[in-house]
Amino acid sequence: MNFVTILPMAVVMVAGTQLVAAVFLASGDRPRRASLGFLAGAALVVSAGTTLAWLVFRLVRSAAGGGGGGGRKPVETAIDWVVLALLVVLAVVVFLRRHSAGEPRWMGRLQHAGFGYAFRLGLLLFVVMPSDDLTMVTVGATAARHGLPWWHLVPFVLLTLLLLALPLLALLLLGDRADRVLPRMRDWADRHSWIISEAVVAFFLLLTVVDLLK
């Protein structure tokens, strides 16, 4: 396993409310400043969350003697079971939230958000969302279980930010046409993103089961 394997989990990070919020910010009074603030807050949380999970599971693996030698170690099996449990819970959370990824009342204020407000929103949104917390722990634990160095988490973080930046990129590249594209992007994220999230979780769950069966 390498960093390419964990990249699809970035879709789960941004699906639903997170992408909808990014669309609102890109459609607001100060789209560039607000979007950059949101991305900065998200970058801080996602980087810290995945790094912390990676460090914890790496220490557990090293303390249990799973850092070298041939053959499968009991600690690796234990981590696989933890990841499997996290993925099952994540799949349930995504399914239960499939109809709740609409537009909460507070999103109306995003039209007038500045850098500071959007930055705090990026921090808070990725901390309080159970699906994001579970995803960050899953990615960090998987990387640590397979002995991947820390930099393998960087592409995951960058892809997460790129997906969040799509509304801003649409605004910069399309100009006035973005007024038609952004609402469609928001509606799609509202209605269908949970299906793709479930597919990604199922794919990652399958990989984890394969690891357990080896």
Secondary structure by P-SEA (a helix, b strand, c coil): ccccccccccccccccaaaaaaaaaaacccaaaaaaaaaaaaaaaaaaaaaaaaaaaaaaaaaacccccccccaaaaaaaaaaaaaaaaaaaaaaaacccccccccccccccccaaaaaaaaaaaaaacaaaaaaaaaaaaaaaaaccccccaaaaaaaaaaaaaaaaaaaaccccaaaaaaaaaaaaaaccaaaaaaaaaaaaaaaaaaaaac
